[in-house]
């Protein structure tokens, strides 16, 4: 009997290095996170244990008697970040902000740390990737100097916890969670065990002290948050910081939020003096002109609940090679190809197939929702006929392969934003709902109706298939 017990104790077990799932036998693919080649042997099978009932420290209360005032959000001082968080930081909340290198995570959180610091609410900024002098230079540049903002350069978890005992902050910023390690845990910083231990210790400290915590996280080459998936489950809020490093626009999206909705988006502008919130970012996505230019069309996209007016541009030129080029920037190549096929087959514009076509957006915005289909199609048709669309026109609608224009969500919100910015004419699918006063709205059922906004002469002169009706 003793031999059998020893054999069971010494039997190896296996663990997924990605998510921490354990099993008694080796598998090529983890059934929990579906990752291949991540299940490795890590020691003997854990002994079966039972936990005895302990002493109750705090009696359970009816939910109506629980005091909710301790969970009131406090503003970070950055309005766009408050919008995504649902009003601000809740005491004891742990927020994970992830993004690509160089997107501006450290700049944003240093600005937040300075604005949130006050005499009654100290802030501790712990940098594990840079020296304290480097962070000080950035603080001087973005004017993030505050007497109640404390700075420490540490990579040891026990030292970070000691700083918490000394400073007693209301807000902790750690940059980043993958570069801090615990001396009691084997493995290099950023490994599964280290990240889990560091995150767990800081989460316990945040809950015990009522201290809000902002953690900076790295991302993989695929854009996913680096480290074990368990990290996203442990924290209260997960934010994604996005943006093209060649553009000024930065977007903060809520991926997970226990204290608010995840359909809000914060817009920021990154410049030499730091990063600032954009309460009205539509100006970044538009090109103001006195004269209309062929190949341009405006649309209104929804980023979460937020309507943004964006400009689509298209250019067609004679091709010098047998296979014409199709180049896109800020648009999905597959959707642009679909609009080209619809225009050629349903709109009878045959010249598009033999020309080089370039399409892009303005200001670095990415249009992925189908509501931009109509604007893409009209920009391509305008470029093909070399005729500008009417000024102050926006186009909203999804285009199907049969040429029909389908309804999209949030049409009234989109029209209200376009009207606020001074646009007077809109092309929308049928039954748009309530229309802003003073705005001319034209309902279109298919691409034939939509192409009528082009001047009659341009429609007649546009290259068409032989025998097609003009």
GUKE-438284 format. One line per 4 residues: number of its first residue (from 1); their letters; for each residue y, x, z of N, C-alpha, C. Coordinates in steps of 0.2 Angstrom, whole numbers. Each point is the difference from the previous one (the first is absolute). Layout:
NUM) A) Y,X,Z,Y,X,Z,Y,X,Z; ... .
REM end
This chain:
1) XXXX) -6,4,0,6,-4,0,6,4,0; 0,6,4,6,4,0,1,4,-6; -6,1,-4,0,4,-6,4,-5,-5; -2,-6,0,3,-5,-5,7,-1,1 .
5) XXXX) 2,0,7,8,0,1,3,6,-2; -3,6,1,4,6,-3,0,0,-7; -5,-3,-3,0,0,-8,6,-4,-2; 1,-6,3,5,-5,-2,7,3,1 .
9) XXXX) 0,4,6,7,3,2,2,5,-5; -5,4,-2,1,6,-5,1,-2,-7; -2,-6,-2,0,-3,-7,8,1,-2; 1,3,-6,7,1,-3,3,-7,-2 .
13) XXXX) 6,-1,0,4,-5,-2,5,2,-5; 3,-5,-4,4,2,-5,6,-4,0; 6,3,-2,7,-3,1,3,1,-7; 4,-5,-2,5,0,-5,6,4,1 .
17) XXXX) 1,5,-3,7,4,1,6,-4,-2; -1,-5,-3,6,-4,-3,2,-5,5; -5,-4,2,2,-6,5,-3,0,7; -5,5,1,-3,0,6,-6,-4,1 .
21) XXXX) -2,-3,-5,-6,-5,1,-6,5,2; -5,-2,4,-6,4,2,-6,-4,-2; -5,4,-1,-7,-3,-2,-5,5,2; -6,-2,1,-6,4,2,-3,4,-6 .
25) XXXX) 2,-2,-6,-3,3,-6,5,2,-5; -1,5,-4,5,2,-5,0,-5,-6; 6,-1,-2,1,-4,-6,5,4,-5; -1,-1,-6,5,3,-5,7,-4,0 .
29) XXXX) 0,-6,2,6,-4,-1,1,-3,7; 6,0,3,2,-3,6,0,-8,-1; -4,-4,3,1,-7,-1,6,-3,3; 4,3,4,6,-2,3,6,1,-4 .
33) XXXX) 1,6,-3,6,1,-4,-1,1,-7; -7,0,-2,-2,1,-7,1,7,-3; 1,5,4,2,7,-2,-7,3,-1; 0,4,-5,-6,4,-2,0,7,3 .
37) XXXX) -6,2,2,-1,7,3,4,2,6; 2,-5,4,3,1,6,-4,-1,7; -6,-1,-1,-5,-1,6,-3,6,2; 1,3,6,-2,7,2,-3,-1,7 .
41) XXXX) -5,5,1,-3,0,6,4,3,5; 1,-3,6,4,2,5,-3,1,7; -6,-1,1,-3,1,7,-6,-5,1; -2,0,6,-5,-4,3,3,-7,0 .
45) XXXX) -5,-5,0,2,-7,0,2,-1,7; 6,-4,0,3,-2,7,-5,-4,4; 0,2,6,-5,-4,5,3,-7,1; -4,-4,1,2,-7,2,2,-1,7 .
49) XXXX) 6,-3,0,3,0,7,3,-7,1; 0,-2,6,3,-7,2,6,1,4; 5,-4,0,6,1,4,0,-6,5; 1,2,6,1,-5,5,7,-3,1 .
53) XXXX) 0,-6,2,6,-3,1,5,3,5; 6,1,-2,5,4,4,5,-5,3; 4,3,4,5,-4,4,6,-2,-5; 2,-6,1,6,-3,-4,6,3,2 .
57) XXXX) 4,3,-4,7,3,2,5,-6,0; 0,-4,-6,5,-5,-1,-4,-6,-1; 2,-6,4,-4,-6,-1,2,-3,-7; -5,-3,-3,2,-4,-6,4,-6,1 .
61) XXXX) 5,-1,-4,5,-6,0,-1,-5,-6; 2,-6,1,1,-4,-5,5,2,-5; -1,0,-6,4,3,-5,7,-2,0; 1,-6,2,7,-3,1,4,3,6 .
65) XXXX) -4,4,4,4,3,6,1,7,-1; -2,3,-6,1,7,-1,7,1,-2; 3,5,2,7,2,-1,0,4,-7; 4,-3,-4,0,3,-7,7,4,-1 .
69) XXXX) 4,0,5,6,3,0,-1,8,-1; -5,2,3,-2,8,-1,-1,2,-7; -2,-5,-4,-1,1,-7,5,-1,-5; 6,0,3,6,-1,-5,2,6,-4 .
73) XXXX) 1,-1,-6,1,6,-4,7,2,1; 1,7,-1,6,3,1,2,4,-7; 6,-1,-2,2,2,-7,0,8,0; -2,3,-6,-1,7,-1,7,3,-2 .
77) XXXX) 5,-5,-1,6,3,-3,0,0,-7; -5,-1,-4,-1,1,-7,-2,-7,-2; 5,-4,-3,-2,-7,-2,-6,-1,-4; 0,4,-5,-6,-1,-5,-7,1,3 .
81) XXXX) 0,5,5,-6,1,3,-2,-6,5; 6,-2,3,-1,-6,5,-3,-6,-4; 2,-1,-7,-2,-5,-4,-8,0,-1; -2,6,-1,-7,1,-1,-4,-1,6 .
85) XXXX) 2,2,6,-3,0,6,0,-7,3; 4,-4,-2,1,-7,2,5,-1,6; 5,4,0,6,0,5,1,6,3; -5,5,0,1,6,4,-7,3,3 .
89) XXXX) 1,4,5,-6,3,3,-1,-3,7; -6,-3,0,-3,-3,7,-2,6,5; 2,-1,6,-2,5,5,-7,1,0; -3,6,0,-7,1,0,-4,0,-7 .
93) XXXX) 4,-2,-5,-3,0,-7,0,7,-3; -6,0,-4,-1,7,-3,0,-2,-8; 5,4,-3,1,-1,-7,-2,6,-4; -4,-1,-5,-2,6,-5,3,-1,-6 .
97) XXXX) 4,5,-2,4,1,-6,-3,5,-5; -3,-2,-5,-3,4,-5,3,1,-7; 0,6,-3,3,0,-6,-1,7,-3; 1,1,-6,-1,7,-4,4,5,3 .
101) XXXX) -1,6,-1,4,6,2,7,0,-4; 5,1,4,7,0,-3,3,-7,-2; -3,-5,2,3,-7,-1,5,-2,5; 1,4,6,5,-1,4,-2,-3,7 .
105) XXXX) -6,0,2,-2,-3,6,3,4,6; 0,6,0,4,4,6,7,-2,0; 3,0,-6,8,-2,0,1,-7,3; -4,-4,-2,1,-7,2,-1,-1,8 .
109) XXXX) -6,3,2,-1,-1,8,5,4,4; 2,6,-3,5,4,4,7,-4,1; 1,-4,-5,6,-4,0,-1,-6,5; -6,-3,0,-2,-5,4,0,2,7 .
113) XXXX) -2,6,2,-1,3,6,7,1,3; 5,2,-4,7,1,2,4,-6,2; -1,-5,-5,3,-7,1,-3,-4,6; -6,1,1,-3,-4,5,1,3,7 .
117) XXXX) 2,6,1,1,4,6,6,-3,4; 0,-1,6,6,-2,4,-1,3,7; 5,-2,4,-1,3,7,-6,-4,4; -1,-6,-2,-5,-4,4,-7,1,-4 .
121) XXXX) 0,3,-6,-6,0,-4,0,7,-4; -4,5,4,0,6,-3,-5,0,-6; 1,5,-4,-5,1,-6,-3,7,0; -6,1,-1,-3,6,0,-3,1,-7 .
125) XXXX) 2,5,-4,-2,2,-7,-4,6,1; -7,-1,-2,-4,6,1,-2,2,-8; 1,6,-2,-1,2,-6,-6,5,0; -5,-1,-3,-6,5,0,-1,3,-7 .
129) XXXX) 5,-1,-5,-1,3,-6,6,5,-2; 6,-1,4,6,4,-1,2,3,7; 4,5,0,3,3,6,6,-4,2; 1,0,6,6,-4,3,7,2,-4 .
133) XXXX) 1,6,-2,6,2,-3,0,-3,-7; -6,-1,-4,0,-3,-6,2,-8,1; -2,-3,5,1,-7,1,8,-1,2; 2,5,3,7,0,2,5,1,-6 .
137) XXXX) -2,4,-5,4,0,-6,0,-6,-4; -6,-4,0,0,-6,-3,4,-5,4; 0,0,6,4,-5,4,7,1,-1; 3,7,-1,7,1,-1,1,-3,-7 .
141) XXXX) -4,1,-5,1,-3,-7,1,-7,0; -4,-4,4,0,-7,-1,4,-3,6; 3,4,4,4,-2,6,-4,-4,5; -6,3,2,-4,-3,5,0,3,6 .
145) XXXX) 6,2,3,0,3,6,2,-5,5; -4,0,6,1,-4,5,-2,3,7; 4,0,5,-2,3,6,-6,-3,4; -2,-6,-2,-6,-3,3,-6,1,-5 .
149) XXXX) 1,4,-5,-6,1,-4,-3,7,2; -6,0,2,-3,7,2,-5,2,-6; 0,6,-1,-4,3,-5,-5,6,3; -6,-1,-2,-5,5,2,-5,2,-6 .
153) XXXX) -2,6,-1,-4,2,-5,-7,2,3; -5,-4,-1,-6,1,4,-6,-2,-5; -6,3,1,-6,-2,-4,-5,-2,5; 1,1,7,-5,-1,5,1,-7,3 .
157) XXXX) -6,-4,0,1,-7,3,2,0,7; -3,5,4,1,0,7,7,2,1; 3,4,-4,7,2,1,5,-6,-2; -2,-4,-5,4,-6,-2,0,-5,6 .
161) XXXX) -6,-1,3,0,-5,6,4,3,5; 0,6,1,4,3,6,8,-1,-2; 2,0,-6,7,-1,-2,1,-8,2; -5,-4,-1,2,-7,1,1,-1,8 .
165) XXXX) -4,3,4,1,0,7,7,3,2; 3,5,-4,6,3,2,6,-4,-2; 0,-2,-7,5,-4,-3,1,-7,2; -6,-3,0,-1,-7,1,4,-4,-5 .
169) XXXX) -2,0,-6,4,-3,-6,-2,-7,-1; 4,-4,-3,-2,-7,-2,-2,0,-7; 1,6,-4,-3,0,-7,-2,7,-1; -7,1,-2,-3,6,-2,-1,0,-8 .
173) XXXX) 3,6,-3,-2,1,-7,-4,6,-1; -6,-1,-3,-4,6,0,-1,1,-8; 2,6,-2,-1,2,-7,-4,7,-1; -6,-1,-1,-4,-6,-2,-7,0,4 .
177) XXXX) -3,-5,0,-6,-1,4,-6,4,-2; 0,2,-6,-5,4,-3,1,8,2; 5,2,3,1,7,1,0,1,8; -1,-5,4,0,1,7,-8,0,2 .
181) XXXX) -2,5,4,-7,0,2,-1,0,8; -5,-2,2,-2,1,7,-5,6,1; 2,4,5,-5,6,1,-7,-2,3; 0,-6,2,-7,-3,3,-5,-2,-5 .
185) XXXX) 3,-1,-6,-4,-3,-6,-1,6,-5; -7,1,-2,-1,4,-5,2,-2,-7; 2,5,-4,2,-2,-7,7,2,-1; 2,1,-7,6,1,-2,5,-6,1 .
189) XXXX) 7,2,0,5,-6,0,-1,-4,-6; 0,-6,0,-1,-5,-6,-7,-2,-1; -4,3,4,-7,-3,-1,-1,-7,3; -6,-3,-1,-1,-7,3,0,0,7 .
193) XXXX) -3,5,4,0,-1,7,7,2,3; 3,5,-3,7,1,2,5,-5,-1; 0,-3,-5,5,-6,-2,-2,-5,5; -6,-2,1,-2,-6,4,2,2,7 .
197) XXXX) -1,6,3,2,2,7,8,-1,1; 3,3,-5,8,1,0,3,-7,0; -3,-4,-5,3,-7,0,-2,-4,6; -6,0,2,-2,-3,6,4,1,6 .
201) XXXX) 1,7,1,4,2,6,7,-2,0; 3,0,-6,7,-3,-1,1,-7,1; -5,-4,-2,0,-7,0,-1,-2,7; -4,3,4,-1,-1,7,7,1,4 .
205) XXXX) 3,6,-2,6,2,4,6,-5,-2; 0,-3,-6,5,-5,-2,-1,-6,3; -6,-3,1,-1,-6,3,1,0,8; -2,6,3,1,1,7,8,0,2 .
209) XXXX) 4,4,-5,7,1,2,4,-5,-3; -2,-5,-4,4,-4,-4,5,4,-5; -3,5,-3,4,4,-4,-2,-1,-8; 5,-1,-4,-2,-1,-7,-1,7,-3 .
213) XXXX) -5,0,-5,-2,6,-3,0,0,-7; 3,5,-4,0,0,-7,-4,6,-2; -6,-1,-3,-4,6,-3,1,1,-7; 1,6,-2,0,2,-7,-7,1,-3 .
217) XXXX) -2,-3,-5,-7,1,-3,0,3,-7; -5,4,-1,0,3,-7,-4,-5,-4; 0,1,-7,-4,-4,-5,-4,5,-4; -6,-3,-3,-4,4,-4,3,0,-7 .
221) XXXX) -4,3,-5,3,0,-7,-1,-7,-3; -4,-4,3,-1,-7,-3,6,-5,3; 4,3,5,5,-4,3,-2,-4,7; -7,1,2,-2,-3,6,2,5,6 .
225) XXXX) 0,-4,6,2,4,6,-5,5,1; 1,6,2,-5,6,1,-2,-1,7; -7,2,1,-3,-1,7,-4,-6,0; -3,-1,5,-5,-5,1,3,-7,-1 .
229) XXXX) -3,-5,-3,2,-7,0,2,-3,7; -4,3,5,1,-3,6,7,1,3; 4,5,-3,7,1,2,4,-6,-2; -1,-4,-5,4,-5,-2,-2,-6,4 .
233) XXXX) -6,-1,3,-2,-5,4,3,1,7; 1,6,2,2,1,7,8,-2,1; 4,2,-5,7,-1,1,2,-7,-1; 6,-2,2,2,-7,-1,4,-1,-7 .
237) XXXX) 3,4,-2,4,-1,-7,-2,6,-4; -1,-1,-7,-1,5,-5,5,-1,-5; 4,5,-2,5,-1,-5,-1,6,-5; 1,-2,-6,-1,4,-6,7,2,-3 .
241) XXXX) 2,6,0,6,3,-3,-1,2,-7; 3,-3,-5,-1,1,-7,6,2,-3; -1,3,-6,6,2,-4,-1,6,-5; 3,0,-6,-1,6,-4,5,5,2 .
245) XXXX) -3,6,1,5,6,2,5,1,-5; 0,-2,-6,5,1,-5,6,-6,0; -2,-5,4,5,-5,1,3,-1,7; 5,-3,1,3,-1,6,-3,-6,4 .
249) XXXX) -3,-4,-3,-2,-6,4,-7,1,4; 0,-2,6,-6,0,4,-1,-7,3; -6,-1,1,-3,-7,2,-4,1,6; 1,-4,5,-5,0,6,-3,-7,0 .
253) XXXX) -7,0,-1,-3,-6,0,-5,-1,7; 0,-6,2,-5,-1,6,-7,-1,-3; -5,4,2,-7,-1,-1,-3,-4,5; 2,1,6,-3,-3,6,6,-1,5 .
257) XXXX) 0,-6,3,5,-1,5,-2,-5,5; -1,2,6,-2,-5,5,5,-4,3; 6,2,-1,6,-3,3,5,-4,-6; -3,0,-6,4,-4,-5,-4,0,-6 .
261) XXXX) 4,-2,-6,-3,-1,-6,-1,6,-4; -4,1,-5,-1,6,-4,3,-1,-7; 4,-5,-1,2,-1,-7,8,1,0; 2,4,4,7,3,0,0,7,-3 .
265) XXXX) 5,2,-3,1,6,-3,7,3,2; 0,6,2,7,3,2,2,5,-6; 6,0,-2,2,4,-6,5,6,3; -1,6,-2,4,5,2,2,5,-6 .
269) XXXX) 5,3,1,3,5,-5,0,7,3; -4,4,-3,0,7,2,5,4,-4; 5,4,4,5,4,-3,1,6,4; 5,4,-2,0,7,3,2,-1,8 .
273) XXXX) 4,-5,1,2,-1,7,-5,-3,5; -6,-2,-3,-5,-3,4,-3,-6,-4; -2,-5,4,-3,-6,-3,4,-6,4; 2,-5,-5,3,-6,3,-3,-6,-3 .
277) XXXX) 0,-5,4,-2,-7,-2,4,-3,-5; -3,-4,-4,3,-4,-6,-1,-7,1; 5,-3,3,0,-7,1,0,-4,-7; 3,3,-5,1,-3,-7,-3,5,-5 .
281) XXXX) -6,1,-1,-2,6,-4,0,-2,-8; 1,-6,-2,0,-2,-7,4,5,-4; 5,2,3,5,5,-4,-3,6,-3; -6,2,4,-3,6,-2,-4,-1,-7 .
285) XXXX) -2,-6,-1,-5,-2,-5,4,-2,-6; 6,0,-1,4,-3,-5,5,5,-3; 1,-1,-7,5,4,-3,5,-4,-2; 6,1,2,6,-4,-1,3,2,-7 .
289) XXXX) 1,-4,-4,3,1,-7,5,-5,-2; 5,2,-4,4,-5,-2,-3,-3,-7; -4,3,-3,-3,-2,-7,-7,0,1; -3,-6,-2,-7,-1,0,-4,5,-5 .
293) XXXX) -6,3,3,-3,5,-4,-7,-3,-2; -3,1,-6,-6,-3,-2,-6,3,4; -5,-3,1,-6,2,4,1,0,8; 4,-4,2,1,0,8,0,-8,2 .
297) XXXX) -4,-1,5,0,-7,3,-1,1,8; 3,-5,3,0,0,7,-5,-5,3; -3,2,6,-4,-5,3,1,0,7; -3,-4,4,0,0,7,-7,0,3 .
301) XXXX) -1,6,4,-7,1,3,0,-1,7; -5,-2,3,-1,-1,7,-4,6,3; 4,3,5,-4,5,4,-1,-3,7; -6,-2,1,-1,-4,6,4,-7,-1 .
305) XXXX) 4,-1,5,5,-6,-1,6,1,-3; 1,7,-2,7,2,-2,1,0,-7; 5,-4,-3,1,0,-7,4,6,-2; -2,3,-5,4,6,-3,1,-1,-8 .
309) XXXX) 6,1,-2,1,-1,-7,-1,7,-3; -4,1,-5,-2,6,-3,1,-1,-8; 1,6,-3,1,1,-7,-6,3,-4; -2,-3,-5,-5,2,-4,3,3,-7 .
313) XXXX) -2,6,-2,3,3,-6,-6,1,-5; 1,-1,-6,-5,2,-5,3,3,-6; -3,5,-3,2,3,-6,-5,1,-5; 1,-2,-7,-5,1,-5,3,4,-5 .
317) XXXX) -4,5,-3,2,4,-5,-6,1,-5; 2,2,-6,-6,1,-5,-4,6,2; -7,-1,0,-4,5,2,-2,5,-5; 0,6,2,-2,6,-5,-7,2,0 .
321) XXXX) -4,-4,4,-7,2,1,-4,-6,-2; -7,1,-1,-4,-6,-2,-1,-5,6; 0,2,6,-1,-4,6,7,0,4; 3,-5,-1,7,-1,3,-1,1,8 .
325) XXXX) 6,3,3,0,1,7,1,-6,4; -2,-1,6,1,-5,4,2,3,7; 6,0,2,2,4,6,4,-5,5; -3,0,6,3,-5,5,3,4,6 .
329) XXXX) 5,-2,4,2,3,6,2,-6,4; -3,-1,6,1,-5,5,-3,-7,-2; -4,0,-6,-3,-6,-2,-7,2,-1; -5,-6,1,-7,1,-1,-1,1,-8 .
333) XXXX) -3,5,-2,-2,1,-7,-4,-6,-3; -5,-3,4,-4,-5,-2,4,-6,-1; 5,-2,4,4,-6,-1,5,1,-6; 3,6,-1,4,1,-6,-4,-1,-6 .
337) XXXX) -7,3,0,-4,-1,-6,-2,-7,-1; 0,-4,5,-2,-7,-1,6,-4,-3; 6,2,2,6,-3,-3,1,2,-7; -2,6,-2,1,2,-7,-5,-4,-4 .
341) XXXX) -6,-1,2,-5,-5,-3,3,-7,-1; 2,-3,5,3,-6,0,6,-1,-5; 4,5,0,6,0,-5,-3,0,-7; -5,4,-1,-2,1,-7,-4,-6,-2 .
345) XXXX) -4,-3,4,-4,-6,-2,4,-6,1; 3,-1,5,3,-7,2,8,0,-3; 3,6,1,7,0,-2,1,2,-8; -6,2,-3,0,2,-7,5,6,-1 .
349) XXXX) 0,5,4,4,6,-1,-5,6,-1; -1,1,-6,-6,5,-2,2,7,0; 7,2,0,2,7,0,-1,3,6; -2,-3,6,-1,4,6,-6,4,0 .
353) XXXX) -5,-2,-4,-6,4,0,0,6,-3; 5,1,-4,1,7,-4,6,4,2; 2,-1,6,6,3,2,-1,3,7; 3,6,2,0,3,7,4,-5,4 .
357) XXXX) -3,-1,6,3,-5,4,1,3,7; 6,0,3,1,3,7,3,-6,4; -3,-1,6,3,-5,4,0,3,7; 6,-2,4,1,3,7,4,-5,4 .
361) XXXX) 0,2,6,5,-4,5,6,5,2; 5,-3,3,5,4,2,0,1,8; 2,6,2,0,1,7,-6,2,4; -6,1,-4,-6,1,3,-4,-5,3 .
365) XXXX) 2,-7,-1,-3,-5,2,-7,-1,-4; -5,-2,3,-6,-2,-3,-1,-7,0; -1,-3,-6,-2,-7,-1,-7,-1,-2; -3,-3,5,-8,-1,-1,-2,-7,0 .
369) XXXX) 5,-5,2,-2,-7,0,1,-3,-6; -4,-5,-2,0,-3,-7,6,-4,-1; 5,-1,5,6,-4,-1,5,4,-5; -2,7,-1,5,4,-4,-3,0,-8 .
373) XXXX) -5,-4,-1,-3,0,-7,5,-2,-5; 4,-6,2,4,-3,-5,6,5,-2; 3,4,5,5,5,-1,-3,6,-4; -6,2,1,-3,5,-4,0,-2,-7 .
377) XXXX) -3,-6,-1,-1,-2,-7,7,-1,-4; 5,-3,4,7,-1,-3,3,7,-2; -1,5,5,3,7,-1,-3,3,-6; -7,-1,-1,-3,3,-6,2,-4,-7 .
381) XXXX) 1,-6,1,2,-4,-6,7,2,-2; 4,1,5,7,2,-1,1,7,-3; -5,4,2,0,7,-3,-2,0,-7; -5,-4,-1,-3,0,-7,5,-3,-5 .
385) XXXX) 4,-5,2,5,-3,-5,7,4,1; 0,5,4,7,3,1,5,-4,2; -1,-6,4,5,-5,1,0,-1,8; 6,1,3,0,-1,7,-1,-8,2 .
389) XXXX) -2,-1,6,-1,-6,3,7,-2,3; 1,-7,1,6,-2,3,2,3,6; 6,2,2,2,3,6,-1,-5,6; -1,3,6,-1,-4,6,-6,-5,0 .
393) XXXX) -5,3,-4,-7,-4,-1,-5,3,5; -4,-4,3,-6,3,4,-6,-4,-3; -6,3,0,-6,-3,-2,-5,0,5; -3,-5,2,-5,-1,5,-6,-4,-3 .
397) XXXX) -6,3,1,-6,-4,-2,-6,5,-2; -6,-3,1,-6,4,-2,-2,-3,-7; -2,5,-4,-2,-2,-7,-7,1,-1; -4,-5,-2,-7,0,-2,-1,2,-7 .
401) XXXX) -7,1,-1,-2,3,-6,1,-5,-6; 0,-7,2,1,-5,-5,8,-1,-1; 4,4,3,7,0,-2,4,-5,5; -4,-3,5,3,-5,4,4,4,6 .
405) XXXX) 5,-3,2,4,3,6,-2,-4,6; -3,3,5,-2,-3,6,5,0,6; -1,-4,4,4,0,6,-2,5,5; 5,3,4,-1,5,5,3,-2,7 .
409) XXXX) -2,3,5,2,-2,7,7,2,1; 4,-3,4,7,2,2,5,-1,-5; -1,-5,-5,5,0,-5,7,-2,2; 1,-4,5,6,-2,3,3,6,4 .
413) XXXX) -4,4,3,3,6,3,3,5,-5; -4,1,-5,2,4,-5,7,-2,-4; 0,-6,-1,6,-3,-3,6,1,4; -1,-1,7,6,0,4,2,7,1 .
417) XXXX) -4,5,0,2,7,0,4,2,-7; -3,-2,-6,3,1,-6,7,-3,0; 1,-6,2,6,-4,1,5,4,4; -2,3,6,4,3,5,3,6,-4 .
421) XXXX) -4,3,-4,3,7,-3,4,-2,-7; 1,-6,-1,4,-2,-6,-3,-1,-6; -7,-1,0,-3,-2,-7,0,-8,-1; 2,-1,-6,1,-7,-1,-5,-4,-4 .
425) XXXX) -5,4,-3,-5,-3,-5,-7,2,2; -5,-4,0,-6,2,2,-5,-3,-4; -6,3,-2,-6,-3,-3,-5,0,5; -3,-6,1,-5,-1,5,-5,-4,-3 .
429) XXXX) -6,-1,3,-6,-4,-2,3,-7,2; -4,-5,-3,2,-7,2,-1,-2,7; 4,-5,2,0,-2,7,2,5,5; 6,3,-1,2,5,5,2,-2,7 .
433) XXXX) 2,-6,1,2,-3,6,8,0,0; 3,0,6,7,0,1,3,6,-3; 5,-1,-4,4,5,-4,7,1,4; 2,7,1,7,1,3,5,-3,-5 .
437) XXXX) 5,-3,4,6,-3,-4,3,5,-4; 2,-2,-6,4,4,-5,-5,5,-4; -6,-1,1,-5,5,-4,-3,-4,-5; 0,3,-6,-4,-4,-6,-7,3,0 .
441) XXXX) -5,-5,1,-7,2,0,-3,-3,-6; -4,4,-4,-3,-3,-6,-8,1,2; -3,-6,-1,-7,0,1,-4,2,-6; -5,4,0,-3,2,-6,-8,-1,1 .
445) XXXX) -3,-3,-4,-7,-1,0,-5,5,-3; 3,4,-5,-4,5,-3,5,6,-3; -3,5,-3,4,5,-3,4,-2,-5; -2,-5,-4,4,-3,-5,7,-2,2 .
449) XXXX) 0,-4,6,6,-2,3,4,6,3; -3,4,3,3,6,3,4,4,-5; -3,1,-6,3,4,-5,6,-3,-4; 1,-6,2,6,-3,-3,6,2,3 .
453) XXXX) 0,4,6,6,2,2,3,6,-4; -4,3,-4,3,5,-5,4,-4,-5; 5,3,-2,4,-3,-6,-4,-2,-6; 2,-5,-3,-4,-3,-6,-1,5,-5 .
457) XXXX) 5,4,-1,0,5,-6,-5,6,2; -1,2,6,-4,5,2,-7,-3,0; -2,-6,1,-6,-3,0,-3,0,-8; 5,-1,-4,-1,-1,-7,-2,7,-3 .
461) XXXX) 4,5,2,-1,7,-2,-5,4,3; -3,-2,5,-5,4,4,-6,0,-5; -3,6,0,-6,1,-4,-6,-5,2; -3,-4,-4,-5,-5,1,-6,1,-4 .
465) XXXX) -5,-3,1,-6,0,-4,1,-4,-6; -4,3,-5,1,-4,-7,-3,-7,1; 4,-4,-3,-2,-7,0,2,-4,7; 2,3,5,2,-3,6,6,-4,0 .
469) XX) 0,-5,3,6,-5,0,6,4,4; 6,-1,-3,6,3,2,4,-5,4 .
REM end
